[in-house]
Amino acid sequence: MSLDDDRILPHLYDSLATPPLSPTLSPPGRHLKRSPNHLTFPLLTPRPSAPSTPILLSPSQHTLGLDLDLRPIYDLPIAKSINPPPVPPPTLLPIPPGSLHPSQFLNPPISLGLHRKLTDLQIHVNGGPDLDNKIDSLTRERKGKMPALSHLLSVGNGRILSLAADDRYVYAGCQSLDNEITVFSRASLQPMYRLLGHEGSVLALLVIEDRDWLVSSSSSGDVRIWSTKSLELIYIIHPCDDTSGDIYSLAWDEREGGTLYFGSQSASIEWVNFAGPGPVRRRKISASAASVVQVVPLKTNGIDPLSKPGPSQRSGRYKPHTFFDNPPNGSRSGASTPKSPIVSAIPTPVPASRKDYISSADLDTLSLNDRAEHPATELEVSPDSRRPFAHYGYIYAMIMIDRPNGRKWLVSGSGDSDVKIWEAEMGGGLTLVRHFDALPGGVLSFAVRDSLLYAGLQAGEIVVWDLETSACVRTIEAHDADVMAMTVLGSDVYTTSADGRVLRMNEEFDCTAAFKAHNGTVMSSTVVPTLRGDGWELITTGSDSFVKIWSVELPKGLDHDNEIDVEGEGDVMLYALSKLVAVPTVSDDAHRESCRQGAHLLKKILSQLGAISEVLSGEQGKNPLVLATFEGRDTGKPRKRLLFYGHYDVQPAAAEYWETDPWVLSGRNGYLYGRGVTDNKGPILAVACAAASLRQRRELEVDLVMIIEGEEEAGSRGFASTVRAHKADIGHIDAVLLSNSTWIDEADPCVVFGMRGVVYANLTVSNSVEDLHNGVDGGATVEPMFDIVRVLGAISDSTGVKLPGFYDSVRPETPGEMSLLRDVASASGRQLEELVRVWRQPSFSIASITASGSGNKTVIPNKVTADISMRIVPDQELDDIVKGLKEFCENTFKELKSPNQFEIKVTHSASWWLTSLDSPYFKALEASIQDVWGVQPLKIREGGTVPTVFWLEKEFGAPCVHLPLGQSSDAGHLANERMRLLNLRNGKRVIEAYLTRLASI
């Protein structure tokens, strides 16, 4: 984003708590057009008759050609059973839904009337609504309980702007007369203490559990660190030159003694490292600062009336906005805490060993003794520990993300509508690694789930990126107001907004819960385990002066986080295979998210098996690839490097034709059933587990590189360009292995040494007139259907393909080859002539003919299209065949002298593949099969095509070998796809033997 961007106002520090964006400004260009990944959340409601899906696209998307069921959106009344108790009328004007611009505080709350009404929402305490989630390409049926309000905490008439919690306390950062941090006991659910000292509103809180620290930042431009054990002040940190203004966001890096980062109104990111003196300027704590640092005990019905000096505004070059420093007239914090009517009759147990409050005498002792012996350290950030103008707007959100090999990323979001990802250096320091710009609104909140980064924006949108590939996988219209906070529990993400509502999204981005949580803006949220450890609590806080505690459940979605134990034999493969089969990775647009999840799951599995793994972004709109390397042990000499090619995408599965759920791995009579079990998820895991077993025994003496794509069933779209882009990461390759076919029969192990190539083409004959009626115009017009039939008939007849020179370069038969074919025919019971025709002879097929019009028998279509395919064999040249096909069809059409138009378009082509039977890599594979199965494998060819085989062999200059694992009855693309368990386990053993043999080649 440039400095002259029209979204940046000249008075950068004069705005309030939201980015200074013009409300009439159009979103950036790349967000004007909604993509298929753009989702709109409806409200949830029971439907008694028809199922509904909780993810809907906006009506404008219907023109994109997507086959989607756009269902109506419903409104729900709010349940009266959990209305909060009445609150004394605040003197502060309520915050309306929407952005927190100053002008909005002059008006009462209004309903934002967009494409849906968010005036009322049903809240079910016992179980939630009966959701009829439609089982479609992105989701399967998942139902969970609605969050139930279990307790209500209050700070009086002040606003609560920030929130944190640990196993003892809930901390609420306030905007009030004292700008205190109210500390609630999680055991007694009562306010226990107030932490005073900030001279401005407390904008951010962060608990650092390994240090027992509570970090707070304020609109007065200071950061304070408190002990969560003694609640005494440890550090006061001032930004460099006291020019930060409001400090909105905090993040912690525990490496090298710990580094605290904070983002501020000055658009800068600053940090302090606690390993040693570091690049900070230490101050002696001032008397005025020390005098207002107090731990104040709260009584049951009020506060301890201690004398406190009034807050004073610290000065700096940029004066923070006055909104956060003008509490309501006459407001007092620490009022009594009413209980929710749901739990009011249930006493809360208090551990006898804990002292729930401290007396004034205790306070005197603490203040006079402990603070004298342990005074707070006052620090000022050095200019060397600052990234000035990290953004061109206020930095409202930051989050620290763990990366492989002990690395860390700091993600920052700003009112300039940008998200930046920084490599966090050990001990402090930032290097920009990624930049997502031109978002449709300022960035106010973050959440990270698995490999996904969620960014909550102004006006209610949430943008989701895949951190591995940097691809934007979703833009979700989740709320009608600013997304202020997001919290993750398992695979669920809870999002809160300025209109007081909370939504829950599952891992497929379905909205599974929606409820009104606060009467004002929901400013912050967090999830913590219950004190008994038997459940979870969602804690929210808002501008209505309340902290609310909600009982929530850990979702029971796909469990991708279990570690893979490589001990044992087959159980590792079966466990991993069951996880992988459960993800419907069909390579079409409707399953794009499932394929992304499948790629990340596969990457996680391979990493847990010991590989160095990453997800590679494919071409725009195409599924990602997975690259993994199992490194062999150091033997003092160069290691051979084997590239294994596979694919995780699968064919669709119509469940009504299956005996069991196609997405659940099941075993019957020695066979494993499930979509993808033989094509190609089972073979992938057999290879990976073989390398893991050798590696665990320190017997892996070669490098196994695995490249697994997600578009093979759709023609390997984008595969070549992605592999070329990462060729340096893949490195030198000595041989290529794939396992993407089956035996020729049920009993004989095989090894494939050849496959035919393929040419797909599309032939079209059309004219410029409309479809005609054959009763009116039949016989008076030259019909496109006759033209295309004549062209197709000229290509081939009963004697073969008629293209000139088509058979001239077909490799002649040799006695050795025919001997192999006879062996196969004898073992399999198939006719020799049939094997010759489908393995070593080219062919021509007409796949389909389609016509314009309704298909009625009376219609003469004005456009007819035919899809054709040709299989080619050694030594036919692919380019020559393509050129000859085009010329022949065009010349044939010209000879018809038709007034219609003709077009031929080659849609896909791949060359044939044939390996040398004398290759040491082929002989090593053949010997490995014999070692495991005890018989000499049949050497077979195939009539089909794996497009990537020839390309990989040519691209890496390495010979390819092909090991089929399954049997001929596996039904790879049909219902009830299966694989014999013995084949899977013996396949793993064959790969182990082959990897061992490669080391000696």
N, C-alpha and C positions, 0 to 999 in steps of 0.2 A: 504494500500500500504506500503510495507516495504522499509527501507532505501536502501536496496541493489537492488531495482528495476532498471532494465537496462534502464528505460526511464529517470532516474534522472542523469544528468551530474554532475560531481564533482564541476564545477565552477558554483554554483547556480545563482550567481548575474552577470555573464558575458554575459548572453543572452540579447536579445532585448525585443520586445513587445509581444512575443509569447512564449509558453512553449518550453523548450529545448528538443524537441522530435526528434528522428532520422527520417528522411523522408522515410527510407526504413524499418522501424519497422512495423511488422505486427500488426493489431489490436488485442486486447485481445481476448481470446478464446471464450467468450460468445457472441462476436459480429461477429465471422467469419461466422456463419450460420444465414442467414436472416430469420426472423420470419414472420408469416402472417401479423404482425403489422408494417412491414418495408415498407415504402412508398417512391416512387420516384416522384418528381414533374416534369411534362412536362411543356413546355411553352403553353400559351393559344392562341387559334386561332379559328376563326369561321370555322365551317364545314357546308357547304351548304346542304349536303345530309344525312349524318349519324350523330347521336348524339355521343358525346364523354364524357368521364368522366375525371375530372381533376386529379384524383388520380390514378396513375399507379404503379404497382409493377414492379420491375426490371425483365428483362427476365429470370434471374436465378431462380426466384421464381416460374416459371411456372411448375417446376418439383415437387413442393410441393403438387400437387394434388388439387389446388384451382381452382374453376370454375370461372375464371376471364377473362374479355375481355381485352386483352393486345393490345392497339391500338398504332399506330405510333405516333411519337413525331415530332413536327413541329417547324420551325424557322420562325421568323417574322422580318420584317424591322422596324427600328425605325422611328417614325413620325417626319417629319422635322419641324412641326409647333411649337415645343417647344424646339428646340435646344437652349442651353444657349448662351448668347452673347459671342463674342470672349473675351478671357482673355489674358492679356499680358503674354508672355512666362515666366514661372517661372524659376528661377535659381536652384530651388530644383528639383532633379530628380523625375519624377512621380512614384507613387506607383503602381506596377503591381498587377493584381489579384493574390490571394493566400495569404499565410501567410507572415507576415512582418519580415521574417528573413533578417539579414543584407545583405546577398549575393544577395537577390532579388532586392535590390535597384540599383544594377549595370546594370540591364537589362531592356529593354523596356517592356511594357505590352505585354502579350502573351495570346492567346486564349487557354483555357483549353479544349482539345478535348476529352471529356469523351463520354458517351453514347448519349449525346445530345450536340448541339452547342448553346452556349449562346453569340453569337456575336451581334445579333440584336433583339430588342423587340419592338413590336408595342405599342405606347402610344396614347391612344385616349382621347382627352380632353373633348369631349362631349359624355359622356355616355359609352365609352369603347367598346370593341368588343362584338359581339353578341355571347355570350357563350351558347352553347347547352350542358348544364350539364345533363348527364345521370342520371335518377332517379333510384338509385340502393339501396343496403342494407344500405349504410352508409350515403347517401345524398338524399335530395330532391332538386328540382330546385331552386336555389337561384342566382339571378343576381344582380350585383351592378355596379355603375359607377367606371371607372378607376380613380385613383387619378389624379387631374389636377394641374399642376404647376401654382401657383398664384403669386409667387414673388421670387426674387433671391437677396440674401444679400452676400456681400463680405467683407473679412478682408484683402484683398491685396494678398501678396505672401506667407503669413504664412499658416501653416497647422492648421486646426481646429480639435482638438482631443476629445473635450467633449462639451456637450450641455445641457442646461436647459432652462426652460421658466416658466413664471408666467403670471398673467393677465396684466402686464405692459411691461415686457421686455423679450427679447430673449438673453440669455447669451451664448457666444461662447468662450470656453477655447482654447487658441492657443499655438502652438509651433512656436516661432518667436524670433527676437532679444530681445523683451521685455517680452515674455511669458505672454502676457496680457490676461485679460478677456474682450472681446469686448461686450458692452451692446447695443443692438438694441432696439429701441422703437417699440412696436407692433402697435402703432397708426400711426406713420409716416413712419414706415419701414425703418428708417435711423439709422446708427450707432450714438449713443449719447455720450457714455462714454467708457473709458478704465480703468479697475482696475488693477493697477500695484503692484508688490510686490513679486510675486513668482519668484524665481531664477531658476526655471526649468519649463519645459513644463507643462501645466495645463492638467492633465490626467483625472480628474473626477470632475463633478459638480452636486450638489444636492440642490434643492429648498425645504426649510422647511416652508410651508405656515403659519402654526399656530404661528411660531416665527418671520416671516418676515426675514428669513435668507437665504443667499446663501452660501453654503459650497463648497470649492474648495480644491483640492489636487494636488500635483505636483511631478515631477521627482526629485525635490530637497529634498523630504522627509518631507514636511510640509503640514499642513492643515490650511486653513484660513476660517473664518466665517465673512461674510459681511452683512450689513443691506440692504435688498432689498428696503427699503424706502429712506434712506439717502445715500446708497452706501458707507458708511464708514466702515472701518475695525473694527470688534468687538473683535475677538479672533485670536491669532496665536497659533496653537497647534503643539508641537513637539513630535514625537514618543519617546518611552522609550529609553533612552541612544542614541538617534539620530542614530539608526541602522536599520531603516526600508528600506532604499532605496526608489525606486519609490513607490508611493501610488496610486494604480489603482482603488480602489473601495470604495464606501461610502454607509452607511445605517443608518437609523434613527429610534429610538424607542422613542415615545413621552411620555411613562409612567415615573412616578417618576421624574418629572422635565426634562426629555429628556436625552437620551443617544445616542451619536454619535459613530458608529463603522467604522473602516477603515481597509482595507486589503492591503497588501503591497508586495514588492519584497522579503522581508525577510521571507515570508511564514507564517507570524504571523497576528493575528487579535488583534487590540487594540481598546480601547474605553475610552470615557470621559463622565461622567455624570454631568449635569448642575443643579442638585437640590441644591447643596451646594458646599462647598470647595472640598469635595470628595477626592478620592485618586489620586490627581494630584499635581504636583510641579509647583508652580507659579513662573514666572520670571518677572522682570521688562523689559518692551519692550526696545530693544536696539535702539540706535540712528540710526544705519545703517538700521535696519528693518523699523523704522518709516519713514525714509527719502524717501524710495521708495514706500510707500503706498500712492497712489495718485488717485484721481478721475479726469480724464482728459477729458475735453469737446472736442468733435469732430466737426469740421466745415463740411459744405456740401461737400467741395472738398478736404478735407485732415484733418490733425490733427493739434491740437494746439501745436506749436513748443516749448514745455517746455523742459527745461534741465533735463535729467534723467541720473542717474548713470547706467552704463552697468551692466548686470547681473553677479553675481558672484556665483560660485558653493559652496553650503554649504558642509562642510566636514562631514563625518561619517565613521564608521567602514567599511561599504560597499559603495563604490562609485557607484551611479546610472549610468546606461548606457548612453553614450554620445549621442545616437541618438536623445533623447528628448531635448538636450541642444545645438544642432548645427543647428541653423536656416539657411535658404538660405542666401547666401552672398548678402548684400545690401537690404535685405527684410525690408519692412516697413508695418505696419499694419494700418488699418483704412482708406483704400482708399475709393473712392466714391462707392456708391451702385447702380448699374444699375438695372432697373426694368425689369421684364419679359415682352417680347413683347405682351403677352396675355393681360396684364393689364396696359400697359404703358400709354394708353390714358385715363385711369380712375383715377381721382385724389383721393388721400386717405384722408378722413376727419380727421382732428386733433381737439380733444376737446379744446375748447378755455380756459378751466380752467387749462390745464396742461402746464407747462413750458417744452418745448422740449429739451432745452439744458441749460447748465450753462456757464456763462462767466468766463473769467480769474479772474475778481474781485470776483465773487461768489466763485471761487475756493480758492482764497486767504483767504476770510472770513471763508470758511469751514475749511481750513487747519489750520489757526491760532487760531480760536475760538473754533469750535466744537471739533476738535481733542485735543485741550488742555484740554477741560472740560471732554471729554469722550475718554481717551486714550484706545487703544486696550490692552487687557489682554493677556499676553503670558504664555502658559501652557506647561508643559511637562508631558506625561503620566507616571503614576506610574507603577512599575513592577507588582503591584497587579491588574492592569487593562489591562492585556495583556494575550493572549493565544498564547504562542510561538509555532511555527511549527504546527499551526492548519492544514496545508497542507505540502506537500513536493514539492511544486512548487509555483510560483508567484500566488497571489490571485487576479485574474482579475475581478471577478464579485461577487457581493453580493446583496441580496434583502431581505427585511423584510416582513414577512407574518403574517397577523392577524389570530389568532386561537381562538377557543371557550373559553368562560369564561375569556376573557381579556388577554389571553396568546399571546406570540409572538414567531415566529420562525425566526431565521436568517439563510439564505441559502447562502453558499459560494461555489465558483467554482474556480478551479486552473489549472495551467499548468500540474499538476500531473495526470490529467484526472479523477479527483474525484469530486463528489458533496457531500457536507456535510450539514446536517440540524442540527442546534443547537437550544436548548431551551434558549431564551434570558431572563435572569433574570431581574427582576425589579431593576432599578438602575445600571445595568451593570453586565455582567458575562455570560458565555456560558457553556452549558452542551450538549454534543453530543447525539442526539437522533436517527439519521438515517445517513446511509452512502451508497452512490451509487458509486461504484468504477469500475475500468477497462473500462472506456468509450473509444471510439475509437479516442479520441483526447482531447486536452486541452479545458477547459471550459472558454468561453470568454464572455458570456452574459446570462441573465435570463429574463424570463417573467412569470407572474402568471395570469391565467384566470380561474375563478371559483376555482375548486379544482385541477387544473392541473398546474404542474410546467414544463416549457419549458427551456431547456438548449441548448444554441447555442455553437457549437463546432468548432474546427479547421477543415478545409477541407470541411465544408458546411453541416454537419449533424446536425439535431435537435432531441434531445431525450426528450420524454414527459412522465412524471410520474403522477400517481394519488396520490395526497398527503394523501388521506384518507387511502388508502390500500398499498401504496408504490409500487404498480405494475407499471411496464414500459408498457405503453399502445401504444406507437408509437416510431419508429425510422424513421425519415424522411430525405431523401436525398434532401434537399431543395436547396442548393447552390453548386457551384463548388469552392467556396473559403470560408475563415473563416467567421463565423456568428458573426459579431461584435456587433450588438445591436438588441433588440426586444422590441416592444411596443404594448400594448393592447388597443383596442377600442371596447368595448362591447364584442361580441363573435369573433371578428377578431383579428388576431395577425400579425403585420407587422414585417418582418425580414429583416435585412440589412446585406450586406456582403462586403468582401474586394475587390470584383470585381466591385463594384459600383452599384449593383442591389438591388432592393427591391421586396420582395414577400409579398402577403397578403394571409393568411390562414383563412378559416372560422372554425366554431366549429366542423365540421366533417373532418377537416384537408385537405379540398380541397384547391387547389391554385386558387384563384379567381382573382388575378391580379399579373402581373409581369412587371417590367419596369426598365429601366436604369435611375438611379437617379443622379449619380455623375460620373465624369471621373476617379476619384481615389477611394480610399477606403471610404465606408460609415462608419464613425467612431462612430456616435451616432445618436439617434432619440428620439423623444418624441411626444406625442399627447396632444393638448390643445384645449379647446373650442374657437370659434371665439370671438372677442371682443363684437360682437352684441349678442352672445349667441344663434345664429340660426344655427350653424353648428360646424364643427370640422376641425382642421388643423393638418396635419402631418408635423413635422419639422425634416429635416435631415441635417446632416453636414458631410463634408468629407475632405479628404486630398487635394482636389482641391481648397481649400480656400473659398468655398461657403457654405452658409446656404440657404437651399431651403425650401419653404413653399408650401405645397400641400393641396388642398381642398379635404377632404375625407368625407364619409358619415358613420353615425352610422349604423351598419348592422341591417337588419330586419329579423334576424333568430328567432329561438325559444326563447321566452322570459321566462327565468327561474327565473328571479330576482324579479318579482313582489311579494310584501308581501301578505300573506294570512290573510284576515280579518275574524276573527271567529264570528263577529256579523252577525245576520241574521240566516236563517234556511237552506234552500237548496242551496243557491247561492254559499256558500263556497265549498260544495261538487262538484257542477257542474263546478265551475271555476277550482278547482284543478284537477278534472277528465279530463277536456278538455286539460289541460297541459300534464297530464300523458298519455292520449290516443295518443297524438300527437307524442310520441316517439315510434318508431317501435321496441319494445323490444322482438324480436323473438330470442329464445334461440338456435341460431346456430352460427357457426364461422363467417358467413358473417355479422352478426349484433352485433358483440362483442362490438363495440364502442357505438352503440345505447343503448345496455343494460347497459353499464357503465354510460352513460348519464342519463338513466332512473333511475338507482339506486341513483345517486346523486340528481336528481330532487326530487325523493320520500323522500330522507333524508331531503332536504330543506323544502319540504312541511310539513313533520311531525315536523320539528324543529319550523317552523312558527306557527304551531298549538299548540305548547307548550311542545312538547316532547324533551327529551334529546336524540339526534340521532347521529348515526355514521354509516359509511359504513365499512363493514367487507370484507376483501379480501378472496375470495374463493380459491379453489385449483388452481394450475397453469393452465391457459388457460380456466378457468371457470368464470362465471359471479359472481360479488360480491353480498353480502347480505346486508340488511339494518336492524340495530338493533335500536329500539326506545323505550323509556320508558316514559309514562305519570304517573307522581308521584301523588298519592292522598294526600289529606290534612292530617295534623297531627291530629288524634283524641284521642291521649293519649293511644292508644292500638295498637298492631301489625296489620298491614294491610294485607288483602288477596292480593295475586299476581296472576294475570291471564295472561297466555301467549297466544297471538293470533298468529297463523301461516297463512301466505298467500304467494302469489308469484306474482311478477310483470312481469314475462315473459309471452309471448303469442304465439299463433300459427301463422304461416304465413297467409297473406291475399292477395289473388289474386284480384287486384282492378277491373278487368274486370267483375267479378261476383257480385260485390257490386253495389247497387243503389246509394250510396254516397261514398265519400273518406273514406276508413277504418281507416285512421289516423287522421280524423277530427271528433270530437264529434258533432253529429247532432241530432236534435229532430224532431220526426214526430208522430202525433196522440198519444201523451202521452208516447212514447218510446224514449229511448236514443240509438243511433246506433254508433258503433265504435268498433274496435278490442280491446278486453280486458275489455269492459265495464261491462260484467257479470263474466268473467273468467280472472282475479280476481281483476282487478283494482277498480271497483266499490265497491265491498264489503270491500276492504282494506280501502278506504276512508270513507265509512260509519262507520266503527269501529273507525277510528282515529277522525273523526268529532264528534262522540258521546262522546268520552273521552274529547275532547277539549271543548265541550259545557258544560259538567258537571264540568270540571275544571274551566271554566270561571265563573260559578255560585257557585263555591266553594262547590260543591256537590259530587265531586269525592273522595270517601273514600277507594278506592282500588288502587293498582298499576297495570297499564296495560302495559305489555311488548309485543312489536310487533317484530317478527322476520320474515322478508320478503325475500324470496329467488328469484333467477333469473334463476333457472335450473329445475323447476318443470315439465315443458312440455318436458324436455329431460331426465327425470328420476331422478331428484334431485341429480345430480352428485356433489359430494363434500359437500353436505349439512351437513351430519352427522359429518364429521371431523371438519368442520368449527364451528358448534355449540358446539362441545365438547371443541374445543380450546378456546372458549369464554364463557364457562359455568359459570365461576366465575363472569363475567360481567352480565350475565343474572340473576343469583341469584336463590334463592328458588322460586319454582312455586307450587301453590296450585291446579290449574286447567288449562286445555288447551282448547282453542276455535279455531275452524276454520269455514270458510264459503266458500266452494269450490264446490258447486253443486246447483241444482235447485229443485223446487217443482216437484211433480209427475204429476201435471196437471197445469191448468191455474188459478184456483180459490182458491185452498185450501192451506193455510200456512202449512208448514211441519217442522219437526225436525227429523234429521237422527240419528239413534241409532246403525247402523251396516253397515259394508262394507266388501266385499270379499277381500281376498288377491290374489296375482298373482305370477306366475313363468314364466319368459320368457327364452326360450332355443333355441339354434341354433344347428341343426343336419346336418352333412356333410358326404357324401360318395364320395370318390375320388379314382383315380388310378394314376400311374406314367407315363402313356402313353399320347400321344397327343389326342386331339379330333379326332374322326374317322368319316368316311363317311359310312352311313348306307347301301348304295348300294354296298360298297366294303366289309365292315366288319360286317354288320348286321347279327345276328345269330351266329357269330363266337366269340363273346366277351360277358363278363358279364357286362351289362350296369349299371352304378351307379344309373341311374334314377329308374330302377326297384327295386334296393335294398332299396332306400329310400322310395319308395311307399309302399313296403312291411312292412318296419318298422313303418311307419305312420299308415298303416292300422291295425297293431297289437295293437296300443295304444288304439284305440277306435273304436266302431261300433255303430249300432243303439240302443243298449241297455245301452251304457255308456262307461266309462273309464275302461280298462282292467288291469290296474296296480294292482298287488296283494295287498289286504288290503286297496285300495284307499278309499272306503266308510266306513271302519270300525269305524273310529273316528268321523264321521259326527254327530253333536249333534241332538238327536231326537226332533221331533216337540213337542211343549207343547200347551195345550189348550189356554193359554193366548196369546202366540205368534200367533197362527192361528186366534184368534179373532181380533188381530190387523191387520193381513193381509186381513181378510174379510172386515174390515172397509175401508181399503185403496182401495181394489178392488171395493167396492160399490161406493165410492166417485169418483174414477178415471175412472171407466168403463172398467178397465183391468181385465182379467181373473185371478182367484185365482191361478190356476195351473201355469200360466205364471209367476206370482210374486214369487211363490215358487221356480221355476226353476232358475230365474235370481238373487234371493236374498239369498236363503239359501241352494242351491245345488251347488256342484262344477261342473266345466265344462272343456272341452278341445277343443282348436281351432287350426287350421292350418292357419297361417297368410299369408305365401307366400312360393313359391318354385322357386328358381333361378338356372340357369345352366350356365356353361361355354360355350364358343363358340359364334357364331354369331346369334344363334337363328333360323337358317335356318332349314327347315324340314328334310334336309338330314344329319344333324350333330348328332353324338352320343357324348354327352358331357362327358368329363373325370372327371367333378366335379359337384355335385348337392348339393344345400344347402336348407334346410327348416327352416323357423322361426315358432315356435309354442308357444302357451301360455296356461297356466292352471290357472283357478280361483279356489281358495280354500276357505273354510268356517269353522266356528267353528265346532268341536274342532280339525281340522286337524293341525298336526305339520308341520311347513314349512320345517324344516330340513329333516324330514322323507319323505315328498313328493319329495323333490329334490333328495334325495338319491335313493328312489324307482324308480323315472323316469329314472335316469342314469342307474341303474342296469337293468331295464327292456329293455331299448333300446339296451344296449350293449349285453345282452343275446340273444335278438331277432336277432340281426345282426349275432352273432356267429352261430346261428342255420341255417342261410342261407348258411353257408360255402362258402362265397363269397371271391374271391381273392382281392377284393377292400378293402380300408381302411375306417374305420368309426370313427367319433368323435362327441361327444355331449358336448356342452358348455352352461352352465347357464349364461345368460347375465344380468339378473335382477330378484330380488325376493323381495316380501314384504308380511308380514303376514296379516291376516284378523283382523278386529277391531269390537268389540261389547261392548257397554257401558251398565251399569246397569240402568234399568228404575227407580230404587229406589234411585239413586244417588241424593244427594241434589243439585248438580250442574246441573244435567239434569232437575230436577223438577223446579229449578229456571228459566231455559231457557224456558221451556214449559209454565210456568206462565207468563213470560215476553211477549211471542208471543201472548198469549191470551189477555193480557192487551191492546196491540196495535191493533191487528186485530179483536178482539171481538169474536173470535171463538177458540175452542179447536184445536190445530194443529194435523195434521195426523202424526203418528209415522211411519217412513219409514226406510227401508234399501236400500242399493244400490248394484248393481252388479259390479260396477267399484271399483277402488282402488286409494286412496291417500296414496302413500308409506310412507309419514312422520308421519301419524297419530299414528299408532301403535308404531313407533320408539320413538316419542316424549312422549307418555304416559309411555313407559317403561323407557326411559332415565331420565325423571324428576320425575317418581313415582307419577304422577298426572293424575286424570281422564280427559278424553277428551269429549267435546260436540261439535256437528256439527250443525250449523245453515245455511240452504240454503236460499238465498235471492231471486233468480230469478225464473222465470216461466219455464215450460218444453219446451216452444217454443223459448227460448233465443238463441239457435244455437251457443253455446259457441265456437266450433271449426270450424264453417261453415261460409259461406258468410252471410253478413247482421246480424252479431251478435248484439244483442240488450238487453236492460233491461228496464222494465217498471219504469217510474219515481216514481210512487207510491211505488213500491217495494223498491227502493233505499232509499227513505225518511222514509218509515215505518221501513225499516231495521235499519236505524240509531236510531230510537226511541226504537226499540226492544233492541238494544245494550245498550242504556242509562238505560232502565229499568233493564236489566240483571246486569250491573255493580253496580247499586244501590242495587239490591238484594244480590249480592255477599258479600257486607260489613256485612250483618247480619248472614251469614252462619257460 
